[in-house]
Amino acid sequence: MKITKTYQFRLYPTKEQEVLIYKTFGCTRFLYNQMLEEKKKDKMLSKFDLFKKIPEYIKNYPFLSEVDSCSLRNSITDLMIGFDRYYKKLGRYPNYQKRGVKESYRTNWNRSSYKGKEYASIEVDMKEKIITLPKLKKVKIRGYRKLEKLLGRILNATIKQVGYKYYVCVCVEEELEIPVMSEKRAIGIDVGVKNMVVTSDGEYYENPDFLKKYERRIKGYQ
């Protein structure tokens, strides 16, 4: 059985990395709001229709190319999840995102190869306390001191800002082993007054008579 588990680490970016994180917050928020405008003009647009518009927006707004492309796609995914919840009457109509409110972005795990070597877009080194993220490269982290490594497969990572602090939440898919109970035998149980329990294989469990025991004790105290 597979389950998803999230590990949250404190993130310690350099000044340059902090600037890039701030830019990514702004770019994902900008694209989210632009795509919301597109949906208002044409309600029939699907998520993939909006994905196709990303190159056009990057051409018109070159600053979008400076940030992680997965974060841009995920901003559209989040927008469409909002619309899906609205149509199912589970939430409100999606609103424009505002600066300084829930600053975060999400990036996905991907694998690539270069000159015969395999690379992963997200990697966590628990010994060195470093996480590798797209565009940001290696960033220092803190948390889970007793954990030697993350088990399972990394799905995505969410970078967020809370006050003046930065955090990264790594979502991992893990295999959960459920022990199989071996059924050796089955018995029937009869609950009575004289005998508290009588089983079908002839075992008797006497009634402990707690009430009589404490009645005698109360009489003694009186």
Backbone as CSV, one residue per row, in Angstrom:
resi,resn,N_x,N_y,N_z,CA_x,CA_y,CA_z,C_x,C_y,C_z
1,MET,0.845,-1.190,0.000,0.000,0.000,0.000,0.887,1.249,0.000
2,LYS,0.602,2.182,-0.912,1.402,3.393,-1.017,0.699,4.572,-0.350
3,ILE,1.467,5.356,0.388,0.940,6.537,1.060,1.832,7.731,0.735
4,THR,1.299,8.941,0.862,2.100,10.149,0.679,2.365,10.777,2.041
5,LYS,3.574,11.224,2.236,3.993,11.812,3.496,4.763,13.093,3.215
6,THR,4.585,14.104,4.040,5.236,15.389,3.832,6.229,15.674,4.952
7,TYR,7.447,16.051,4.554,8.493,16.450,5.495,8.722,17.955,5.335
8,GLN,8.628,18.685,6.443,8.845,20.138,6.388,10.206,20.481,6.993
9,PHE,11.008,21.228,6.238,12.324,21.652,6.688,12.398,23.177,6.713
10,ARG,13.201,23.672,7.617,13.515,25.096,7.604,14.543,25.327,6.497
11,LEU,14.321,26.347,5.694,15.159,26.629,4.536,16.035,27.845,4.822
12,TYR,17.328,27.745,4.473,18.272,28.840,4.710,18.911,29.257,3.386
13,PRO,18.198,30.033,2.567,18.742,30.447,1.269,19.778,31.563,1.425
14,THR,20.670,31.655,0.436,21.598,32.785,0.374,20.820,34.018,-0.096
15,LYS,21.471,35.158,-0.134,20.812,36.383,-0.594,20.366,36.246,-2.044
16,GLU,21.218,35.633,-2.878,20.861,35.438,-4.282,19.686,34.476,-4.423
17,GLN,19.704,33.405,-3.642,18.602,32.445,-3.683,17.316,33.066,-3.164
18,GLU,17.434,33.905,-2.162,16.262,34.579,-1.600,15.606,35.490,-2.639
19,VAL,16.429,36.172,-3.449,15.909,37.027,-4.514,15.161,36.200,-5.548
20,LEU,15.726,35.031,-5.902,15.086,34.158,-6.888,13.771,33.588,-6.352
21,ILE,13.745,33.235,-5.073,12.496,32.759,-4.459,11.431,33.852,-4.528
22,TYR,11.846,35.070,-4.212,10.923,36.209,-4.238,10.391,36.441,-5.648
23,LYS,11.273,36.298,-6.657,10.851,36.449,-8.052,9.843,35.364,-8.436
24,THR,10.103,34.133,-7.974,9.204,33.019,-8.309,7.831,33.230,-7.698
25,PHE,7.795,33.728,-6.459,6.505,34.072,-5.851,5.738,35.037,-6.755
26,GLY,6.443,36.070,-7.216,5.798,37.095,-8.034,5.360,36.575,-9.397
27,CYS,6.200,35.750,-10.032,5.878,35.234,-11.365,4.701,34.267,-11.333
28,THR,4.667,33.378,-10.350,3.553,32.429,-10.259,2.253,33.164,-9.933
29,ARG,2.356,34.186,-9.099,1.164,34.977,-8.781,0.678,35.741,-10.015
30,PHE,1.628,36.317,-10.772,1.291,37.063,-11.987,0.609,36.164,-13.009
31,LEU,1.186,34.972,-13.258,0.611,34.066,-14.251,-0.750,33.548,-13.803
32,TYR,-0.889,33.260,-12.519,-2.181,32.808,-11.971,-3.261,33.843,-12.277
33,ASN,-2.976,35.098,-12.003,-3.962,36.159,-12.214,-4.257,36.364,-13.700
34,GLN,-3.227,36.240,-14.549,-3.435,36.377,-15.988,-4.314,35.252,-16.527
35,MET,-4.069,34.035,-16.057,-4.865,32.898,-16.509,-6.289,32.947,-15.962
36,LEU,-6.449,33.562,-14.819,-7.798,33.766,-14.292,-8.576,34.704,-15.218
37,GLU,-7.886,35.712,-15.749,-8.510,36.610,-16.722,-8.895,35.839,-17.991
38,GLU,-8.011,34.947,-18.419,-8.292,34.143,-19.613,-9.535,33.279,-19.405
39,LYS,-9.655,32.695,-18.214,-10.810,31.845,-17.919,-12.106,32.657,-17.853
40,LYS,-12.010,33.879,-17.382,-13.205,34.721,-17.319,-13.698,35.071,-18.720
41,LYS,-12.742,35.212,-19.656,-13.116,35.530,-21.038,-13.683,34.314,-21.750
42,ASP,-13.110,33.141,-21.445,-13.544,31.909,-22.103,-13.624,30.792,-21.057
43,LYS,-14.821,30.487,-20.615,-15.018,29.489,-19.572,-14.696,28.070,-20.042
44,MET,-14.630,27.856,-21.351,-14.404,26.516,-21.883,-12.926,26.132,-21.913
45,LEU,-12.043,27.042,-21.589,-10.617,26.747,-21.615,-10.277,25.686,-20.573
46,SER,-9.529,24.663,-20.986,-9.101,23.613,-20.065,-7.716,23.936,-19.512
47,LYS,-7.246,23.097,-18.597,-5.909,23.280,-18.043,-4.852,23.209,-19.137
48,PHE,-5.009,22.290,-20.060,-4.023,22.112,-21.126,-4.079,23.256,-22.131
49,ASP,-5.246,23.848,-22.305,-5.350,25.042,-23.153,-4.546,26.187,-22.537
50,LEU,-4.612,26.303,-21.230,-3.856,27.357,-20.542,-2.362,27.059,-20.556
51,PHE,-2.002,25.772,-20.449,-0.586,25.395,-20.548,0.013,25.874,-21.879
52,LYS,-0.771,25.745,-22.954,-0.288,26.124,-24.282,-0.036,27.618,-24.406
53,LYS,-0.635,28.389,-23.519,-0.468,29.839,-23.560,0.815,30.307,-22.859
54,ILE,1.466,29.417,-22.100,2.657,29.809,-21.338,3.766,30.352,-22.235
55,PRO,4.145,29.676,-23.364,5.202,30.225,-24.219,4.897,31.637,-24.721
56,GLU,3.627,31.891,-25.021,3.233,33.224,-25.485,3.447,34.263,-24.385
57,TYR,3.101,33.892,-23.161,3.287,34.823,-22.042,4.774,35.046,-21.750
58,ILE,5.571,33.985,-21.877,7.015,34.136,-21.652,7.616,35.069,-22.702
59,LYS,7.100,34.973,-23.944,7.584,35.850,-25.007,7.225,37.306,-24.726
60,ASN,6.002,37.528,-24.226,5.553,38.891,-23.947,6.094,39.430,-22.618
61,TYR,6.368,38.505,-21.690,6.895,38.893,-20.374,8.144,38.059,-20.090
62,PRO,9.302,38.474,-20.617,10.543,37.691,-20.520,10.964,37.326,-19.106
63,PHE,10.533,38.090,-18.108,10.942,37.798,-16.730,10.407,36.450,-16.250
64,LEU,9.376,35.933,-16.929,8.829,34.629,-16.548,9.817,33.500,-16.812
65,SER,10.739,33.711,-17.745,11.718,32.675,-18.083,12.816,32.559,-17.027
66,GLU,12.880,33.482,-16.096,13.928,33.465,-15.071,13.645,32.474,-13.953
67,VAL,12.410,32.001,-13.858,12.033,31.147,-12.734,11.762,29.717,-13.207
68,ASP,11.552,28.830,-12.260,11.303,27.414,-12.525,10.016,27.248,-13.334
69,SER,10.114,26.553,-14.483,8.952,26.375,-15.355,7.859,25.532,-14.699
70,CYS,8.259,24.570,-13.841,7.262,23.736,-13.152,6.378,24.571,-12.233
71,SER,6.962,25.583,-11.633,6.185,26.435,-10.723,5.106,27.197,-11.488
72,LEU,5.400,27.577,-12.736,4.411,28.281,-13.561,3.252,27.354,-13.916
73,ARG,3.586,26.130,-14.307,2.549,25.160,-14.655,1.698,24.815,-13.433
74,ASN,2.330,24.715,-12.281,1.585,24.376,-11.067,0.646,25.504,-10.640
75,SER,0.993,26.747,-10.958,0.084,27.852,-10.632,-1.213,27.714,-11.430
76,ILE,-1.103,27.233,-12.687,-2.297,26.990,-13.507,-3.074,25.795,-12.957
77,THR,-2.348,24.753,-12.545,-3.005,23.577,-11.956,-3.809,23.974,-10.727
78,ASP,-3.222,24.808,-9.872,-3.921,25.269,-8.665,-5.159,26.083,-9.015
79,LEU,-5.044,26.906,-10.067,-6.199,27.693,-10.513,-7.334,26.773,-10.951
80,MET,-7.014,25.746,-11.728,-8.046,24.846,-12.235,-8.638,23.988,-11.118
81,ILE,-7.853,23.671,-10.112,-8.400,22.967,-8.944,-9.427,23.844,-8.250
82,GLY,-9.134,25.152,-8.181,-10.086,26.096,-7.595,-11.388,26.145,-8.370
83,PHE,-11.300,26.148,-9.704,-12.510,26.148,-10.530,-13.285,24.837,-10.370
84,ASP,-12.567,23.730,-10.302,-13.214,22.425,-10.135,-13.986,22.375,-8.821
85,ARG,-13.389,22.908,-7.757,-14.079,22.946,-6.464,-15.301,23.864,-6.527
86,TYR,-15.174,24.955,-7.265,-16.291,25.895,-7.382,-17.463,25.256,-8.121
87,TYR,-17.171,24.550,-9.225,-18.233,23.915,-10.002,-18.912,22.791,-9.218
88,LYS,-18.158,22.163,-8.314,-18.726,21.098,-7.490,-19.348,21.645,-6.202
89,LYS,-19.395,22.982,-6.096,-19.973,23.672,-4.937,-19.257,23.315,-3.637
90,LEU,-17.935,23.160,-3.751,-17.113,22.869,-2.570,-16.277,24.077,-2.146
91,GLY,-16.330,25.135,-2.937,-15.538,26.319,-2.609,-16.048,27.534,-3.362
92,ARG,-15.406,28.671,-3.118,-15.803,29.917,-3.759,-15.165,30.049,-5.137
93,TYR,-15.662,31.020,-5.885,-15.075,31.322,-7.189,-13.651,31.820,-6.974
94,PRO,-12.681,31.330,-7.744,-11.278,31.730,-7.548,-11.081,33.236,-7.588
95,ASN,-10.309,33.752,-6.649,-10.012,35.179,-6.570,-8.593,35.448,-7.053
96,TYR,-8.307,36.710,-7.308,-6.949,37.100,-7.679,-6.027,36.944,-6.474
97,GLN,-4.832,36.492,-6.747,-3.843,36.355,-5.676,-3.226,37.715,-5.377
98,LYS,-2.998,37.965,-4.087,-2.435,39.242,-3.662,-1.025,39.057,-3.121
99,ARG,-0.232,40.063,-3.289,1.147,40.030,-2.813,1.174,39.998,-1.287
100,GLY,2.018,39.132,-0.738,2.190,39.057,0.707,1.220,38.137,1.411
101,VAL,0.294,37.497,0.663,-0.684,36.585,1.261,-0.356,35.164,0.807
102,LYS,0.041,34.323,1.764,0.379,32.927,1.488,1.384,32.814,0.338
103,GLU,2.533,33.416,0.520,3.578,33.375,-0.500,4.173,31.971,-0.581
104,SER,3.972,31.302,-1.703,4.511,29.950,-1.882,4.481,29.577,-3.351
105,TYR,5.268,28.568,-3.694,5.193,27.973,-5.022,5.598,26.512,-4.916
106,ARG,5.147,25.705,-5.880,5.404,24.263,-5.858,6.144,23.849,-7.121
107,THR,7.124,22.972,-6.958,7.861,22.432,-8.088,7.820,20.913,-8.043
108,ASN,7.890,20.279,-9.206,7.758,18.827,-9.302,9.114,18.145,-9.440
109,TRP,9.147,16.881,-9.018,10.343,16.065,-9.194,10.395,15.561,-10.626
110,ASN,11.559,15.734,-11.246,11.773,15.230,-12.602,13.176,14.643,-12.693
111,ARG,13.351,13.709,-13.599,14.669,13.115,-13.818,15.144,13.433,-15.232
112,SER,16.443,13.767,-15.344,17.036,14.061,-16.646,18.429,13.454,-16.708
113,SER,18.988,13.398,-17.898,20.331,12.855,-18.076,21.186,13.845,-18.853
114,TYR,22.477,13.883,-18.512,23.418,14.774,-19.189,24.786,14.105,-19.218
115,LYS,25.292,13.886,-20.437,26.576,13.237,-20.640,26.660,11.884,-19.923
116,GLY,25.576,11.121,-20.040,25.554,9.777,-19.478,25.249,9.698,-17.999
117,LYS,25.029,10.834,-17.337,24.730,10.848,-15.909,23.266,11.214,-15.673
118,GLU,22.674,10.580,-14.662,21.283,10.844,-14.299,21.215,11.931,-13.227
119,TYR,20.276,12.855,-13.404,20.087,13.935,-12.448,18.617,14.033,-12.067
120,ALA,18.362,14.356,-10.806,16.995,14.566,-10.312,16.831,16.044,-9.973
121,SER,15.675,16.596,-10.305,15.438,18.025,-10.070,15.340,18.353,-8.584
122,ILE,14.905,17.363,-7.780,14.809,17.559,-6.325,15.558,16.429,-5.636
123,GLU,16.520,16.778,-4.821,17.281,15.790,-4.051,17.472,16.311,-2.631
124,VAL,17.418,15.395,-1.664,17.590,15.761,-0.259,18.747,14.952,0.310
125,ASP,19.755,15.653,0.809,20.909,15.021,1.452,20.806,15.281,2.949
126,MET,20.351,14.265,3.705,20.129,14.436,5.132,21.433,14.528,5.923
127,LYS,22.513,13.941,5.394,23.795,14.001,6.101,24.406,15.393,6.023
128,GLU,24.366,15.963,4.812,24.935,17.303,4.619,23.924,18.407,4.926
129,LYS,22.676,18.015,5.136,21.597,18.966,5.396,21.460,19.965,4.241
130,ILE,21.284,19.410,3.036,21.171,20.229,1.831,20.049,19.668,0.962
131,ILE,19.263,20.561,0.383,18.254,20.162,-0.592,18.598,20.822,-1.922
132,THR,18.459,20.057,-3.001,18.688,20.579,-4.345,17.345,20.832,-5.000
133,LEU,17.140,22.071,-5.471,15.871,22.471,-6.068,16.122,23.116,-7.432
134,PRO,15.149,23.013,-8.357,15.313,23.649,-9.671,15.585,25.142,-9.550
135,LYS,16.539,25.621,-10.342,16.957,27.023,-10.391,17.725,27.452,-9.142
136,LEU,17.253,27.038,-7.964,17.914,27.435,-6.720,19.200,26.655,-6.478
137,LYS,19.281,25.457,-7.038,20.409,24.540,-6.816,20.437,24.097,-5.354
138,LYS,21.590,24.102,-4.710,21.722,23.580,-3.346,21.400,24.656,-2.304
139,VAL,20.512,24.266,-1.376,20.096,25.189,-0.310,20.218,24.470,1.027
140,LYS,20.678,25.161,2.032,20.822,24.568,3.361,19.453,24.397,4.012
141,ILE,19.296,23.287,4.746,18.042,23.011,5.443,18.338,22.580,6.875
142,ARG,17.291,22.542,7.688,17.409,22.062,9.060,16.114,21.357,9.442
143,GLY,16.269,20.232,10.152,15.104,19.463,10.595,15.349,17.972,10.518
144,TYR,14.619,17.204,11.331,14.701,15.742,11.349,16.148,15.273,11.555
145,ARG,16.728,15.660,12.667,18.132,15.338,12.939,18.406,13.840,12.992
146,LYS,17.427,13.050,13.437,17.635,11.618,13.584,17.335,10.837,12.305
147,LEU,16.868,11.524,11.286,16.518,10.855,10.034,17.736,10.832,9.113
148,GLU,18.156,9.638,8.706,19.345,9.495,7.867,19.058,9.793,6.404
149,LYS,17.867,9.422,5.923,17.488,9.713,4.542,15.973,9.628,4.399
150,LEU,15.469,10.255,3.335,14.042,10.188,3.063,13.739,8.883,2.334
151,LEU,12.781,8.156,2.862,12.381,6.895,2.242,11.340,7.163,1.157
152,GLY,11.321,6.319,0.159,10.316,6.458,-0.880,10.747,7.375,-2.011
153,ARG,9.778,7.761,-2.814,10.015,8.557,-4.018,9.491,9.979,-3.836
154,ILE,10.336,10.967,-4.107,9.945,12.368,-3.976,8.985,12.728,-5.113
155,LEU,7.858,13.350,-4.769,6.869,13.766,-5.757,7.004,15.241,-6.112
156,ASN,7.063,16.084,-5.089,7.168,17.524,-5.314,7.686,18.214,-4.065
157,ALA,7.943,19.491,-4.194,8.405,20.290,-3.049,7.738,21.661,-3.121
158,THR,7.282,22.141,-1.974,6.641,23.454,-1.883,7.512,24.384,-1.058
159,ILE,7.888,25.505,-1.652,8.703,26.503,-0.951,7.766,27.612,-0.502
160,LYS,7.829,27.957,0.766,6.921,28.983,1.282,7.643,29.921,2.250
161,GLN,7.073,31.083,2.411,7.608,32.090,3.323,6.582,32.381,4.402
162,VAL,7.042,32.303,5.658,6.191,32.623,6.805,6.927,33.699,7.612
163,GLY,6.424,34.911,7.541,7.141,36.011,8.178,8.458,36.253,7.458
164,TYR,9.545,36.188,8.215,10.881,36.344,7.619,11.582,34.997,7.438
165,LYS,10.852,33.907,7.654,11.452,32.572,7.564,10.970,31.853,6.307
166,TYR,11.830,30.959,5.805,11.510,30.164,4.633,11.461,28.687,5.013
167,TYR,10.543,27.965,4.372,10.392,26.536,4.628,10.224,25.807,3.300
168,VAL,10.573,24.532,3.303,10.324,23.683,2.144,9.620,22.417,2.630
169,CYS,8.505,22.079,1.994,7.743,20.875,2.328,7.931,19.861,1.197
170,VAL,8.549,18.753,1.515,8.850,17.722,0.523,7.815,16.609,0.635
171,CYS,7.085,16.386,-0.448,6.063,15.340,-0.474,6.677,14.069,-1.049
172,VAL,6.561,12.963,-0.307,7.199,11.704,-0.668,6.151,10.595,-0.711
173,GLU,6.272,9.721,-1.689,5.411,8.543,-1.769,6.155,7.362,-1.169
174,GLU,5.593,6.775,-0.114,6.242,5.677,0.593,5.388,4.412,0.512
175,GLU,6.057,3.291,0.642,5.375,1.999,0.658,5.081,1.608,2.101
176,LEU,3.807,1.420,2.411,3.395,1.043,3.754,3.095,-0.442,3.775
177,GLU,3.841,-1.168,4.579,3.636,-2.608,4.685,2.600,-2.911,5.760
178,ILE,1.522,-3.567,5.359,0.456,-3.949,6.288,0.635,-5.419,6.646
179,PRO,0.869,-5.731,7.916,1.068,-7.135,8.300,-0.180,-7.972,8.039
180,VAL,0.036,-9.151,7.513,-1.076,-10.072,7.218,-1.320,-10.952,8.437
181,MET,-2.541,-10.894,8.966,-2.902,-11.696,10.133,-3.294,-13.095,9.680
182,SER,-2.594,-14.082,10.216,-2.921,-15.474,9.876,-3.999,-15.994,10.818
183,GLU,-5.091,-16.451,10.249,-6.216,-16.954,11.036,-5.997,-18.434,11.325
184,LYS,-5.664,-18.742,12.562,-5.390,-20.129,12.940,-6.676,-20.892,13.253
185,ARG,-7.571,-20.244,14.001,-8.818,-20.927,14.331,-9.864,-19.889,14.704
186,ALA,-11.124,-20.328,14.738,-12.233,-19.452,15.104,-13.033,-20.123,16.206
187,ILE,-13.461,-19.347,17.184,-14.256,-19.882,18.295,-15.476,-19.006,18.506
188,GLY,-16.502,-19.589,19.121,-17.685,-18.847,19.487,-17.633,-18.463,20.954
189,ILE,-18.221,-17.323,21.310,-18.200,-16.831,22.691,-19.623,-16.573,23.150
190,ASP,-19.934,-17.084,24.361,-21.240,-16.853,24.972,-21.034,-16.073,26.257
191,VAL,-21.681,-14.926,26.371,-21.552,-14.081,27.561,-22.754,-14.337,28.469
192,GLY,-22.460,-14.673,29.737,-23.533,-14.986,30.675,-23.376,-14.249,31.989
193,VAL,-24.168,-14.686,32.982,-24.149,-14.066,34.311,-23.310,-14.904,35.270
194,LYS,-23.646,-16.189,35.358,-22.904,-17.078,36.258,-21.453,-17.191,35.807
195,ASN,-21.267,-17.559,34.550,-19.937,-17.569,33.942,-19.867,-16.385,32.979
196,MET,-18.860,-15.525,33.184,-18.781,-14.312,32.377,-18.611,-14.645,30.896
197,VAL,-17.733,-15.599,30.569,-17.497,-15.990,29.187,-17.382,-17.503,29.113
198,VAL,-18.067,-18.103,28.120,-17.938,-19.532,27.825,-17.640,-19.644,26.339
199,THR,-16.517,-20.277,25.995,-16.137,-20.428,24.597,-16.631,-21.753,24.052
200,SER,-16.683,-21.849,22.725,-17.189,-23.049,22.064,-16.264,-24.246,22.232
201,ASP,-15.008,-24.008,22.622,-14.106,-25.139,22.828,-14.020,-25.554,24.296
202,GLY,-15.005,-25.097,25.120,-15.123,-25.598,26.472,-14.406,-24.825,27.556
203,GLU,-13.888,-23.662,27.266,-13.193,-22.876,28.285,-14.186,-21.962,28.989
204,TYR,-14.025,-21.868,30.345,-14.909,-21.042,31.181,-14.095,-19.935,31.843
205,TYR,-14.708,-18.740,31.887,-14.107,-17.607,32.596,-15.121,-17.111,33.608
206,GLU,-14.781,-17.278,34.913,-15.724,-16.943,35.978,-15.972,-15.441,36.047
207,ASN,-17.168,-15.109,36.558,-17.524,-13.713,36.779,-16.753,-13.195,37.991
208,PRO,-15.991,-12.132,37.857,-15.184,-11.650,38.991,-16.013,-11.061,40.133
209,ASP,-17.297,-10.821,39.915,-18.182,-10.291,40.963,-17.596,-9.032,41.610
210,PHE,-17.273,-8.032,40.788,-16.718,-6.786,41.309,-17.698,-6.076,42.233
211,LEU,-19.011,-6.150,41.891,-20.016,-5.457,42.686,-20.072,-6.009,44.095
212,LYS,-20.112,-7.354,44.231,-20.160,-7.963,45.563,-18.904,-7.639,46.355
213,LYS,-17.778,-7.617,45.676,-16.512,-7.334,46.348,-16.531,-5.945,46.975
214,TYR,-16.995,-4.945,46.187,-16.974,-3.576,46.716,-18.135,-3.335,47.682
215,GLU,-19.235,-4.117,47.623,-20.312,-4.012,48.614,-19.801,-4.446,49.975
216,ARG,-19.031,-5.527,50.028,-18.459,-5.980,51.294,-17.476,-4.946,51.853
217,ARG,-16.728,-4.317,50.948,-15.755,-3.309,51.401,-16.466,-2.080,51.956
218,ILE,-17.606,-1.686,51.307,-18.362,-0.546,51.799,-18.944,-0.831,53.183
219,LYS,-19.459,-2.063,53.378,-20.000,-2.454,54.682,-18.921,-2.385,55.742
220,GLY,-17.740,-2.791,55.386,-16.618,-2.726,56.363,-16.327,-1.309,56.776
221,TYR,-16.305,-0.384,55.789,-16.021,1.026,56.083,-17.134,1.627,56.948
222,GLN,-18.395,1.188,56.676,-19.511,1.764,57.453,-19.462,1.296,58.912
